[in-house]
Amino acid sequence: MRTLILRTGFVFLLIGHCLLCSAGYKEEILKLTRIDMLPQFQQEVIVKQISSYDTTGGNDDGFSGRYSFIRKEGSNSVIAELKGPGVIQRIWTPTPSNDTIQFFFDGEKTPRIQLKFIDLFSGEKYPFSRPVVGNELGGYYCYLPIPYQSACKIVFKGKRMQFYQIHYRELKGDQTVSSFPKNLSKEEDEALTSVIKVWKNSGENIKTLFPSMMGKVKTSTKSVVLKPGDINSIFSTVTGGRVVGIEITPQLLLNSEFKDLIFRARWDDEIVAAINSPLTDFFGYAFGKPSMQSLLIGVKDGTHYCYMPMPFDQKANIELEFIKSPLNKSTEIPVTITVYYTEAKRTNEEGKFYAEWRREINPEIGKPYMILNKTGRGHYVGTALQAQGLNSGMTLFFEGDDVCTVDGQMRFHGTGSEDAFNGGWYALPDRWDQAFSLPVHGCLAYSIPLAHTGAYRLFLSDKISFERTINMTIEHGPEGNKIPVDYTSVAYYYCDRPPVSNNLPKMELLEKVKSPTLQEYWLALLPIKALSSGADISSEHCKDVKSGKSYEVFKLVAPEDGFAKFELEVPSNGEYKLYMSYFKGPDCSPVEINQRQIPIKRIDGYAYENTFIEKEDLGSLFIKEGTNTITVTLKDNAQKSGKNTFLVHRIYLEKKQ
């Protein structure tokens, strides 16, 4: 029996208690924007991932290509062999190539999809169109669904496949699906066009993104003044329905370094709160600053928005608590709140929305950080993660893999932390090197000097279903979970039962995330504020004659009084000691180090042979916004004619306590 049910302007097709058993390709495409379907349980579905992870527990997750195929067919690599019916929902790699990739469906001898591997993501080969496919933050991603009726074999025709992940959904029971069409129909093309339009407008208001759903949506708008110690209800009802959007606009900057403004929601008569999170972390801040601007949640132009549907049976209460503490900088914060909702009650085939906030400083060595561990029936729809290293220098903690165990079976094993968020190659320019938001994933922050990063990823069409249990973890370090870190995460999920607990931790875990006292600056990612005419900077390796050790250096070459001005990111204003590691050598010149026009130290760079100077103390300086720069000015080398040279390895700042 087919029942047509209208919910908030969307149409659901149901057969008894399950979705239409044979979904057309148009419907698969539309799932990329069907946020109304987020609460729905997936019937008889198993969601899995194939990846190139190092099965020995090491960190060779694709570098050598040893674990990047199932088997060889001649010189070709079979990277996936899936039994249908099913749907590939995401393909990711940071190492695409011009080699050919082939998709064979249902035992066919001729590939139905054959193109350059790079063209799965380039946007140049229809229907693999941007922004449903793309590349940013060092990662290449494809979310165009690829269904298969009985089988799908993926073959890579190249010398070496490296890093990859393939996220797919197995269909069970009576469910069927048609294999990827050779040509899109008019209706399928229109569906893809509509998805592209929504993804391109990611971060816009719900009324702009989904105008068709607003016909039966009601709006509640109120303004409140939040005062320390107060709990303010911002939305309450005793009639069943669903919240489809929340927008919160503080009229003053939030005291976001201390996580003192708590966003809380409770459904029906549940004792435990469904949401109980610092507001800034829930909406994707990074280390005290707004960052995330995804399709469904984030901050744009000062407005904090969440468009994840939140159905309930009889009651709902959403509130903001302003924790009273000596760390409060504000006595009151005026806030405007708009809640979009309907009276369409939760169905038996929908879960309620929950969010779990966690923070753990220095997780136990040998154990990964737990993002979520839950019992019940539901599905996982998103992660926001902030990761602060406790030691200065490179962010090696982000070498860790994510692992998701569902119903007692490991279904997902990643290839590196930024990979889990569709990125790649942290610390490289124009890759994972700064905050950048896309519709369903992004980098929240990246800084080597401050030793931190952050990321988010939403699971829309690719939500991870569980029937009994789910356990989501991420490692801290490449092997053995050995690198100290401060993790803060928010897990967004739907479930048929409330959590056993969802309480905020002790007050100290709501305090500011602290950077190491020593900041280490790698010049490859150091912003150059100014470079004089005739000056040039290049990267090379230089060997210390005494130790024989080689170091990467940045070679500054300039005429006399040529200079380079570097910006130094610091965690806070204050007095710092400045150190520098550099080379003296026969081609090196004297240099003057200044903070704007204030001299710090003069260095004689000349030496008879290449000699590495490690962390020389250059003096003290006071840094605040506008003065967080140093200028390196080259002087004439009396020992050598021509342009002057200086070889810098690292710059360090250590805040005085």
C-alpha positions as CSV (number, residue, x, y, z in Angstrom):
1,M,0.0,0.0,0.0
2,R,1.4,3.4,-1.0
3,T,0.7,6.3,1.3
4,L,1.4,9.9,0.3
5,I,2.3,12.0,3.4
6,L,2.9,15.8,3.2
7,R,5.4,17.1,5.7
8,T,6.5,20.8,5.8
9,G,6.2,21.2,2.1
10,F,8.2,18.1,1.2
11,V,6.7,14.9,-0.2
12,F,7.6,11.5,1.3
13,L,6.8,8.3,-0.6
14,L,6.3,5.5,1.9
15,I,5.4,1.8,1.5
16,G,4.1,0.7,4.8
17,H,6.9,1.6,7.1
18,C,9.8,1.8,4.6
19,L,11.0,4.1,1.8
20,L,10.0,3.3,-1.7
21,C,11.9,0.1,-2.4
22,S,13.2,0.9,-5.9
23,A,14.6,4.4,-5.8
24,G,15.1,6.1,-9.1
25,Y,18.4,7.9,-9.9
26,K,16.6,11.3,-9.6
27,E,15.7,10.5,-6.0
28,E,19.4,9.5,-5.3
29,I,20.6,12.8,-6.6
30,L,18.0,14.8,-4.7
31,K,19.2,13.2,-1.4
32,L,22.1,15.6,-1.6
33,T,19.7,18.4,-0.6
34,R,16.8,16.5,1.0
35,I,17.4,17.8,4.5
36,D,13.8,16.8,5.4
37,M,15.0,13.2,5.1
38,L,17.8,13.6,7.7
39,P,15.7,12.3,10.6
40,Q,14.5,9.2,8.7
41,F,15.9,5.8,9.6
42,Q,17.4,3.9,6.6
43,Q,15.7,0.6,6.2
44,E,17.8,-2.5,5.8
45,V,20.9,-0.6,4.9
46,I,24.6,-1.1,5.8
47,V,26.9,1.8,5.3
48,K,30.6,1.0,4.8
49,Q,33.9,2.5,3.5
50,I,36.8,1.0,1.6
51,S,40.1,2.9,2.0
52,S,43.8,2.6,1.5
53,Y,44.6,2.5,5.3
54,D,47.6,0.6,6.5
55,T,46.1,-2.6,7.8
56,T,49.2,-3.3,10.0
57,G,48.5,-0.3,12.1
58,G,51.3,1.8,10.6
59,N,51.1,5.1,8.8
60,D,51.5,3.9,5.2
61,D,48.0,4.8,4.3
62,G,48.7,5.4,0.6
63,F,52.2,6.7,0.4
64,S,53.6,3.5,-1.1
65,G,50.4,2.3,-2.6
66,R,50.9,-1.1,-0.9
67,Y,47.4,-1.0,0.7
68,S,45.7,0.8,-2.2
69,F,44.1,-2.1,-4.1
70,I,42.3,-5.3,-3.6
71,R,44.1,-7.3,-6.3
72,K,45.9,-6.8,-9.6
73,E,44.5,-7.6,-13.0
74,G,47.6,-7.6,-15.1
75,S,49.1,-4.1,-14.6
76,N,45.8,-2.7,-13.4
77,S,44.6,-2.3,-9.8
78,V,41.2,-3.3,-8.7
79,I,40.4,-0.8,-5.9
80,A,36.8,-1.9,-5.2
81,E,34.6,-4.8,-5.9
82,L,31.1,-4.2,-4.5
83,K,28.1,-6.6,-4.5
84,G,24.7,-5.0,-5.2
85,P,22.3,-3.6,-4.9
86,G,24.1,-0.5,-3.5
87,V,25.1,3.1,-4.0
88,I,28.6,4.7,-3.9
89,Q,28.0,8.0,-2.2
90,R,31.4,9.5,-1.8
91,I,34.8,9.1,-3.4
92,W,37.8,11.0,-2.0
93,T,41.5,11.2,-2.7
94,P,44.4,13.8,-2.3
95,T,46.4,12.1,-5.1
96,P,44.4,12.1,-8.3
97,S,46.2,11.6,-11.6
98,N,45.7,11.6,-15.3
99,D,45.5,7.8,-15.3
100,T,42.3,6.2,-16.3
101,I,39.7,4.9,-13.8
102,Q,36.9,2.5,-14.9
103,F,33.6,1.5,-13.4
104,F,32.2,-1.9,-14.5
105,F,28.5,-2.5,-13.6
106,D,26.7,-5.8,-13.2
107,G,29.3,-8.0,-14.8
108,E,29.5,-5.9,-17.9
109,K,32.8,-6.4,-19.9
110,T,32.8,-2.8,-21.1
111,P,33.2,0.0,-18.4
112,R,30.1,2.2,-18.3
113,I,32.2,5.0,-16.7
114,Q,35.7,5.5,-18.0
115,L,37.6,8.8,-17.6
116,K,40.8,10.2,-16.2
117,F,40.9,9.8,-12.4
118,I,41.3,13.6,-12.0
119,D,38.1,14.1,-14.0
120,L,35.9,12.5,-11.3
121,F,36.6,15.8,-9.4
122,S,37.6,18.4,-12.0
123,G,34.0,19.4,-12.9
124,E,34.8,19.2,-16.6
125,K,33.1,15.8,-17.3
126,Y,29.3,15.9,-17.0
127,P,27.5,14.8,-14.9
128,F,30.5,15.0,-12.4
129,S,29.8,18.7,-11.9
130,R,31.0,21.3,-9.4
131,P,30.3,21.8,-6.5
132,V,28.9,18.2,-6.1
133,V,32.5,17.3,-7.0
134,G,35.5,19.4,-6.5
135,N,38.9,20.0,-4.9
136,E,39.9,22.2,-2.0
137,L,42.0,22.0,1.2
138,G,44.2,19.4,-0.5
139,G,41.4,16.9,-1.0
140,Y,39.4,15.9,-4.1
141,Y,35.9,14.7,-3.5
142,C,32.9,13.3,-5.5
143,Y,29.4,13.2,-4.0
144,L,27.6,12.3,-7.2
145,P,25.8,9.1,-6.4
146,I,26.8,6.0,-8.4
147,P,24.2,3.2,-8.0
148,Y,24.8,-0.4,-9.0
149,Q,22.2,-3.1,-9.4
150,S,24.1,-6.3,-8.7
151,A,27.8,-5.4,-8.8
152,C,30.4,-2.6,-9.3
153,K,34.1,-3.1,-10.0
154,I,36.4,-0.1,-10.0
155,V,39.7,-0.5,-11.8
156,F,42.6,2.0,-11.8
157,K,44.8,1.8,-14.9
158,G,48.0,3.4,-13.7
159,K,51.4,2.7,-12.2
160,R,50.4,3.4,-8.6
161,M,47.2,4.2,-6.8
162,Q,47.8,6.0,-3.5
163,F,45.3,7.5,-1.0
164,Y,41.6,6.9,-1.5
165,Q,38.3,6.4,0.4
166,I,35.0,5.0,-1.1
167,H,31.9,5.4,1.0
168,Y,29.0,3.3,0.0
169,R,25.5,2.0,1.0
170,E,24.6,-1.6,0.7
171,L,20.8,-2.3,0.2
172,K,19.3,-5.3,1.8
173,G,15.9,-7.1,1.8
174,D,13.6,-6.2,-1.1
175,Q,15.3,-2.9,-2.0
176,T,16.6,-2.6,-5.5
177,V,18.2,0.1,-7.6
178,S,19.1,0.6,-11.2
179,S,22.7,1.0,-12.2
180,F,24.3,4.3,-13.0
181,P,22.6,5.5,-16.2
182,K,24.6,5.9,-19.4
183,N,22.9,9.2,-20.0
184,L,20.9,11.3,-17.5
185,S,17.2,11.9,-18.3
186,K,15.7,15.3,-18.4
187,E,14.3,14.8,-14.9
188,E,17.7,13.6,-13.6
189,D,19.4,16.5,-15.2
190,E,17.0,19.0,-13.6
191,A,17.5,17.3,-10.2
192,L,21.3,17.7,-10.5
193,T,20.8,21.3,-11.5
194,S,18.7,22.0,-8.4
195,V,21.3,20.3,-6.2
196,I,24.1,22.4,-7.7
197,K,22.1,25.6,-7.1
198,V,21.6,24.8,-3.4
199,W,25.2,23.8,-2.8
200,K,26.4,26.9,-4.5
201,N,24.3,29.0,-2.1
202,S,25.6,27.1,1.0
203,G,25.4,29.3,4.1
204,E,22.4,31.3,2.9
205,N,19.2,31.6,4.9
206,I,16.8,28.7,5.0
207,K,14.2,30.7,3.2
208,T,16.6,31.3,0.3
209,L,17.9,27.7,0.2
210,F,14.6,25.9,0.5
211,P,11.8,28.2,-0.5
212,S,9.4,25.4,-1.3
213,M,9.4,24.2,2.3
214,M,8.4,27.5,3.8
215,G,4.7,27.3,3.0
216,K,3.6,25.6,6.2
217,V,6.5,26.7,8.4
218,K,5.8,29.0,11.3
219,T,8.2,31.5,12.7
220,S,8.9,32.5,16.3
221,T,11.2,35.5,16.8
222,K,12.1,37.0,20.2
223,S,14.8,39.2,21.7
224,V,16.3,38.5,25.1
225,V,19.1,39.9,27.2
226,L,21.4,37.2,28.5
227,K,22.9,37.9,31.9
228,P,25.4,35.7,33.8
229,G,23.6,33.1,35.9
230,D,20.4,33.3,33.8
231,I,18.7,30.5,31.8
232,N,16.5,31.9,29.1
233,S,13.9,29.8,27.2
234,I,14.1,30.8,23.5
235,F,11.5,28.4,22.2
236,S,8.9,26.2,23.9
237,T,5.8,24.3,22.9
238,V,3.6,21.6,24.2
239,T,2.3,20.6,20.8
240,G,4.2,17.9,18.7
241,G,6.0,19.0,15.7
242,R,9.5,19.7,14.5
243,V,12.0,22.6,14.5
244,V,13.4,23.1,11.0
245,G,15.6,26.1,11.6
246,I,17.3,28.1,14.4
247,E,19.0,31.4,13.9
248,I,20.7,33.2,16.8
249,T,22.2,36.7,16.4
250,P,24.1,38.1,19.4
251,Q,24.2,41.9,19.3
252,L,27.6,41.9,21.0
253,L,30.7,39.7,20.5
254,L,30.5,36.5,22.5
255,N,33.0,35.8,25.3
256,S,34.0,32.8,23.3
257,E,37.4,32.0,24.8
258,F,35.5,30.9,27.8
259,K,32.7,28.6,26.7
260,D,30.2,30.2,29.0
261,L,27.1,30.5,26.8
262,I,25.4,27.1,26.7
263,F,22.9,26.0,24.0
264,R,20.5,23.4,25.3
265,A,17.5,21.6,23.9
266,R,15.2,19.0,25.4
267,W,12.5,16.9,23.6
268,D,9.3,15.6,25.2
269,D,9.7,14.3,28.8
270,E,13.3,13.1,28.3
271,I,15.4,13.7,31.5
272,V,18.7,14.1,29.6
273,A,19.1,17.1,27.3
274,A,19.3,16.3,23.6
275,I,21.7,19.2,23.1
276,N,23.9,20.5,25.9
277,S,26.9,22.3,24.3
278,P,28.7,25.6,24.4
279,L,27.0,27.6,21.7
280,T,30.2,28.5,20.0
281,D,31.3,24.9,19.6
282,F,27.9,23.7,18.4
283,F,27.9,26.4,15.6
284,G,31.5,25.6,14.5
285,Y,33.7,28.2,16.1
286,A,37.5,27.5,16.1
287,F,39.5,28.6,19.1
288,G,37.1,31.5,20.0
289,K,36.4,32.7,16.4
290,P,33.4,32.0,14.1
291,S,34.5,29.7,11.3
292,M,32.0,27.1,9.9
293,Q,29.7,28.2,7.1
294,S,28.3,24.8,5.9
295,L,25.0,24.1,4.2
296,L,23.2,23.3,7.4
297,I,25.1,24.8,10.4
298,G,27.5,27.6,11.0
299,V,27.8,31.4,11.4
300,K,27.4,33.9,8.6
301,D,27.4,37.7,9.0
302,G,27.0,37.3,12.8
303,T,24.0,35.0,12.6
304,H,24.4,31.5,14.1
305,Y,22.2,29.1,12.1
306,C,21.2,25.4,12.2
307,Y,18.8,23.9,9.7
308,M,19.0,20.3,10.8
309,P,15.4,19.1,11.4
310,M,14.5,18.3,15.0
311,P,11.2,16.4,15.3
312,F,9.5,15.7,18.6
313,D,6.4,14.0,19.8
314,Q,4.7,16.3,22.3
315,K,7.0,18.9,23.8
316,A,10.1,20.9,23.0
317,N,12.2,23.4,25.0
318,I,15.3,25.2,23.7
319,E,17.2,27.5,26.0
320,L,20.4,29.5,26.5
321,E,22.3,29.5,29.7
322,F,24.9,32.2,30.5
323,I,27.2,30.6,33.1
324,K,28.2,32.9,35.9
325,S,31.9,32.9,36.4
326,P,34.8,35.3,37.3
327,L,36.0,34.7,33.7
328,N,33.0,36.5,32.2
329,K,34.0,39.6,30.3
330,S,30.5,40.7,29.5
331,T,27.8,41.5,32.0
332,E,25.0,41.0,29.5
333,I,24.5,40.0,25.9
334,P,21.4,41.0,23.9
335,V,20.4,38.3,21.5
336,T,17.7,37.9,18.8
337,I,16.4,34.4,18.1
338,T,14.3,33.1,15.2
339,V,13.0,29.6,15.3
340,Y,11.3,28.0,12.2
341,Y,9.0,25.1,13.1
342,T,6.0,23.1,11.9
343,E,3.3,21.0,13.7
344,A,4.2,17.9,11.6
345,K,4.9,15.4,14.4
346,R,7.7,12.9,14.4
347,T,6.8,9.6,12.6
348,N,7.7,6.1,13.9
349,E,10.4,6.0,11.2
350,E,12.3,9.1,12.3
351,G,14.8,9.6,15.1
352,K,15.2,12.6,17.3
353,F,18.1,15.0,16.9
354,Y,20.9,14.9,19.4
355,A,24.3,16.5,19.8
356,E,27.1,15.4,22.1
357,W,29.8,17.8,23.1
358,R,33.0,16.4,24.5
359,R,36.5,17.8,25.4
360,E,39.5,15.8,26.5
361,I,42.8,17.3,27.4
362,N,45.7,15.0,26.7
363,P,43.8,11.7,26.0
364,E,45.3,8.6,27.4
365,I,48.4,7.3,25.5
366,G,47.5,4.2,23.5
367,K,43.8,5.0,23.2
368,P,42.1,7.1,20.6
369,Y,39.8,10.0,21.4
370,M,36.2,9.1,21.5
371,I,33.8,11.3,19.5
372,L,30.6,9.3,20.1
373,N,29.7,6.0,21.7
374,K,25.9,5.3,21.6
375,T,23.4,2.5,21.9
376,G,20.1,2.5,19.9
377,R,18.9,2.8,16.4
378,G,19.8,5.8,14.4
379,H,22.3,7.5,12.1
380,Y,25.3,9.8,12.4
381,V,25.1,13.1,10.5
382,G,28.1,15.2,11.4
383,T,31.3,16.0,13.3
384,A,32.9,19.3,14.3
385,L,36.4,18.9,15.8
386,Q,38.9,21.3,17.2
387,A,42.4,19.9,17.8
388,Q,45.0,21.9,19.9
389,G,48.5,20.4,20.2
390,L,50.0,20.5,23.6
391,N,53.6,20.8,22.2
392,S,54.8,23.4,19.8
393,G,55.7,22.6,16.2
394,M,54.2,20.5,13.4
395,T,50.6,19.2,13.9
396,L,51.6,15.6,13.8
397,F,48.6,14.6,16.0
398,F,46.6,15.1,12.8
399,E,48.2,12.0,11.3
400,G,45.7,9.9,13.3
401,D,43.0,7.8,11.6
402,D,39.3,8.0,12.2
403,V,37.5,4.7,13.0
404,C,33.8,4.0,13.1
405,T,32.5,0.7,14.5
406,V,28.8,0.0,13.8
407,D,26.8,-2.8,15.4
408,G,30.1,-4.4,16.6
409,Q,31.7,-4.3,13.1
410,M,34.4,-1.9,12.0
411,R,32.8,-0.3,9.0
412,F,35.1,2.7,8.5
413,H,38.9,3.1,8.8
414,G,40.3,6.4,7.6
415,T,43.7,7.4,6.2
416,G,44.5,10.5,8.3
417,S,42.6,13.1,10.2
418,E,42.3,15.8,7.5
419,D,41.3,13.0,5.1
420,A,38.2,12.2,7.2
421,F,37.1,15.8,6.5
422,N,37.7,15.6,2.7
423,G,41.0,17.4,3.0
424,G,44.7,16.5,2.5
425,W,48.3,17.5,3.0
426,Y,48.2,19.7,6.1
427,A,50.9,22.4,6.3
428,L,51.3,22.8,2.6
429,P,50.4,26.1,1.0
430,D,46.9,26.3,-0.7
431,R,46.0,22.9,0.8
432,W,45.1,22.3,4.4
433,D,46.6,25.6,5.5
434,Q,43.7,27.9,6.6
435,A,40.0,28.0,7.5
436,F,37.8,27.3,4.4
437,S,34.1,26.3,4.3
438,L,32.4,24.1,1.7
439,P,28.8,22.8,1.8
440,V,29.4,19.6,3.7
441,H,33.0,19.9,4.9
442,G,35.8,22.3,5.7
443,C,38.8,23.3,7.7
444,L,38.0,25.4,10.8
445,A,41.5,26.7,11.4
446,Y,45.1,25.8,10.8
447,S,48.3,27.2,12.4
448,I,51.7,25.6,12.9
449,P,52.8,28.5,15.3
450,L,49.7,27.9,17.5
451,A,49.9,24.1,16.9
452,H,46.2,23.7,16.2
453,T,43.7,22.9,13.5
454,G,40.0,22.0,13.3
455,A,37.5,20.6,10.8
456,Y,33.9,19.6,10.1
457,R,32.0,17.2,8.0
458,L,28.3,16.6,7.5
459,F,26.8,13.3,6.3
460,L,23.6,14.1,4.3
461,S,23.0,11.4,1.6
462,D,25.9,9.4,3.2
463,K,24.6,9.3,6.8
464,I,26.0,6.4,8.8
465,S,23.2,4.2,10.0
466,F,23.3,1.9,13.1
467,E,20.8,-0.6,14.3
468,R,22.3,-1.2,17.8
469,T,25.5,0.6,18.5
470,I,27.9,3.2,17.1
471,N,31.4,4.1,18.2
472,M,33.3,6.9,16.5
473,T,36.9,7.6,17.4
474,I,39.9,9.5,16.0
475,E,43.6,8.9,16.8
476,H,46.1,11.4,18.2
477,G,49.2,10.7,16.3
478,P,50.3,8.5,13.4
479,E,50.8,5.3,15.4
480,G,49.9,4.3,19.0
481,N,48.0,7.4,20.0
482,K,51.1,8.9,21.6
483,I,51.0,12.6,20.8
484,P,49.5,14.9,23.5
485,V,46.5,17.0,22.3
486,D,43.5,18.9,23.5
487,Y,40.4,17.7,21.5
488,T,37.0,19.4,21.5
489,S,34.2,17.8,19.4
490,V,30.5,18.0,18.7
491,A,28.8,14.8,17.3
492,Y,25.5,15.4,15.5
493,Y,23.2,12.4,15.2
494,Y,19.6,11.0,15.2
495,C,18.5,8.2,17.4
496,D,15.4,6.4,18.6
497,R,16.3,7.0,22.3
498,P,17.9,9.7,24.4
499,P,21.5,9.4,25.6
500,V,22.1,8.0,29.1
501,S,23.9,11.2,30.0
502,N,24.8,14.4,28.2
503,N,26.1,16.6,31.0
504,L,28.6,19.4,30.7
505,P,32.0,18.5,32.3
506,K,33.8,20.3,35.1
507,M,34.2,24.1,34.8
508,E,37.9,23.9,33.8
509,L,37.0,22.1,30.5
510,L,34.8,25.1,29.6
511,E,37.8,27.4,29.8
512,K,39.9,28.7,26.9
513,V,41.8,26.3,24.8
514,K,45.5,27.2,25.5
515,S,48.3,27.2,22.9
516,P,51.8,26.1,23.9
517,T,53.9,28.8,25.4
518,L,56.5,28.3,22.6
519,Q,55.4,29.2,19.1
520,E,57.3,27.7,16.2
521,Y,57.1,29.3,12.8
522,W,57.7,27.4,9.6
523,L,58.4,29.9,6.9
524,A,56.7,27.8,4.2
525,L,53.4,28.9,5.8
526,L,54.4,32.2,7.3
527,P,52.6,35.2,5.7
528,I,55.0,37.6,4.0
529,K,53.6,41.1,4.6
530,A,56.2,42.8,2.4
531,L,59.1,42.0,0.2
532,S,61.4,44.7,-1.1
533,S,62.1,45.3,-4.8
534,G,64.8,43.0,-6.0
535,A,64.4,40.6,-3.1
536,D,63.6,36.9,-3.6
537,I,62.8,34.0,-1.3
538,S,63.2,30.3,-2.2
539,S,63.3,27.0,-0.4
540,E,66.3,24.7,-0.4
541,H,68.2,22.3,1.8
542,C,71.5,23.2,3.5
543,K,73.9,20.9,5.3
544,D,75.7,21.7,8.5
545,V,79.4,20.9,8.1
546,K,80.0,19.8,11.7
547,S,77.0,17.5,12.2
548,G,76.4,16.5,8.6
549,K,72.7,17.1,9.2
550,S,70.6,18.7,6.4
551,Y,67.9,21.4,7.2
552,E,65.2,22.9,5.0
553,V,65.9,26.7,4.8
554,F,64.4,29.7,3.2
555,K,66.9,31.6,1.3
556,L,66.5,35.3,1.2
557,V,68.5,37.1,-1.5
558,A,68.4,40.9,-1.9
559,P,70.5,43.9,-2.7
560,E,71.8,46.0,0.2
561,D,68.9,47.1,2.5
562,G,66.6,44.6,0.8
563,F,64.1,43.1,3.3
564,A,61.3,40.6,4.0
565,K,58.6,41.4,6.5
566,F,57.0,38.4,8.2
567,E,53.7,38.2,10.2
568,L,53.9,36.2,13.4
569,E,50.6,34.8,14.7
570,V,50.4,34.7,18.5
571,P,47.8,33.4,20.9
572,S,47.5,36.7,22.8
573,N,49.1,40.1,23.4
574,G,52.2,40.2,25.6
575,E,55.9,40.1,26.0
576,Y,57.8,37.4,24.0
577,K,61.3,36.2,23.6
578,L,62.4,35.9,20.0
579,Y,64.6,33.0,18.8
580,M,65.9,32.1,15.4
581,S,67.5,29.0,13.8
582,Y,69.6,29.9,10.8
583,F,72.8,29.2,8.9
584,K,76.0,31.2,8.8
585,G,78.1,30.6,5.7
586,P,80.5,32.0,3.1
587,D,77.7,33.4,1.0
588,C,75.7,34.8,3.9
589,S,75.4,38.5,4.8
590,P,74.9,40.5,7.9
591,V,71.2,41.1,8.7
592,E,69.3,43.4,11.0
593,I,66.1,42.1,12.7
594,N,63.5,44.8,13.5
595,Q,60.0,45.0,14.9
596,R,58.7,47.7,12.7
597,Q,61.3,50.5,13.2
598,I,62.5,49.2,16.6
599,P,65.9,47.3,16.3
600,I,66.0,43.9,17.9
601,K,69.4,42.5,16.9
602,R,72.1,42.5,14.2
603,I,73.4,39.2,13.1
604,D,76.7,38.6,11.2
605,G,75.8,35.8,8.8
606,Y,79.3,35.2,7.5
607,A,81.2,32.0,8.3
608,Y,84.0,30.2,6.6
609,E,81.8,27.1,6.1
610,N,78.1,26.4,6.5
611,T,77.3,26.3,10.2
612,F,73.9,25.8,11.7
613,I,72.9,28.1,14.6
614,E,70.1,26.6,16.6
615,K,67.6,28.8,18.4
616,E,69.7,31.9,19.0
617,D,68.2,34.3,21.5
618,L,67.6,37.5,19.7
619,G,66.0,39.5,22.5
620,S,62.5,40.4,23.7
621,L,59.6,42.3,22.1
622,F,56.1,43.2,23.0
623,I,53.5,42.0,20.6
624,K,49.9,43.2,20.1
625,E,47.7,43.5,17.1
626,G,49.4,45.7,14.5
627,T,52.9,44.9,15.8
628,N,53.0,41.2,15.3
629,T,55.7,41.4,12.6
630,I,59.4,41.2,12.3
631,T,61.5,42.5,9.4
632,V,64.8,40.9,8.2
633,T,67.0,43.5,6.4
634,L,70.1,42.3,4.5
635,K,73.4,44.3,4.5
636,D,76.4,44.1,2.3
637,N,78.6,41.0,2.6
638,A,82.1,42.4,2.6
639,Q,83.5,39.0,1.8
640,K,81.5,38.6,-1.4
641,S,80.3,40.8,-4.2
642,G,76.8,40.6,-5.7
643,K,73.5,40.1,-3.9
644,N,73.3,39.4,-0.2
645,T,72.0,36.1,1.3
646,F,70.5,34.9,4.5
647,L,69.4,31.3,5.3
648,V,66.5,31.0,7.8
649,H,65.4,27.6,9.2
650,R,62.9,28.5,12.0
651,I,61.6,31.5,14.0
652,Y,60.3,31.0,17.5
653,L,58.5,33.1,20.1
654,E,58.2,32.2,23.7
655,K,55.7,34.1,25.9
656,K,57.1,35.4,29.1
657,Q,55.0,34.2,32.1
